[in-house]
Amino acid sequence: MPTLPRVYDANWQKPTSICFWGDSVGDQCRLTLAVARKINPDVFWLQVEDPREELDTVEQSILKQLPRDRLWSVTAPEFAPRPEVAQFATWFYRSDLDANARLRGLADYMRLPILARDLLDDWSPSNPTRTIVIGRANRLAPFYEPEERGIRPFVEAINQYSTTPIFVFPSNRPPKNGRDADYLLRVTVTGVGDLRKTKVHCELGASPGTPGLFHSGRSWEVDSLLAELAH
């Protein structure tokens, strides 16, 4: 499916898309919040929950930091197989929808009118770039992975409204649609206890030597990257 050319930029205010995947949901959340706040301190966070699973302690502490009107939760049972699920999935990949219709339909379907208002109705070209985090995006994967077209249309639509989506995808399997994001970063954990090391590797990003937020092939210790993001 044709999509817009990808343009990488070192300016954090340029709308883009980022996906963290791999080990340690807590470290993925730490990195996500740091990146999101570097773009804009006012972070929108959509958490996909499963009542059968407990939250990671770091993940839980991060969610508690968010204002109540900036955190939305959708439970996994709401995405159980039924005809409406097909409608949900189409907002990500249908090519015949303009950006406004795509995002408003998604927000209305998930009963998130405040999110629709804040991202769409209060938007103007002069607004600073905002971020919306999709936490535990791996729980949504079964609903859009079968689609060969992926979620790139959704990414491009939300970019049109000066918004950068960031996906948190804790899984030991690469996200099938991970490369629909402009930046794909893998978090890996090795060792235990005092020997534990957590690294981030950029699997997809700007080419080395060109402008970009993250460059393909580069790796960091998590704490080193967090320190970089803090400046």
QUICORPE-V680107 format. One record per run of one state. SS is the DSSP state (A for helix, B for strand, O for the rest). FROM is the first residue (numbers start at 1). TO is the last residue. Records with the same first field share a line. If there is no record, write none. Layout:
BEGIN
SS = FROM-TO ; FROM-TO
END
This chain:
BEGIN
O = 1-16 ; 23-24 ; 40-42 ; 50-56 ; 66-67 ; 80-82 ; 94-98 ; 110-112 ; 122-129 ; 136-136 ; 140-140 ; 145-151 ; 161-162 ; 171-177 ; 181-182 ; 191-192 ; 196-196 ; 205-205 ; 207-214 ; 216-218 ; 231-231
B = 17-22 ; 43-49 ; 71-75 ; 130-135 ; 163-170 ; 183-190 ; 197-204 ; 206-206 ; 215-215 ; 219-221
A = 25-39 ; 57-65 ; 68-70 ; 76-79 ; 83-93 ; 99-109 ; 113-121 ; 137-139 ; 141-144 ; 152-160 ; 178-180 ; 193-195 ; 222-230
END
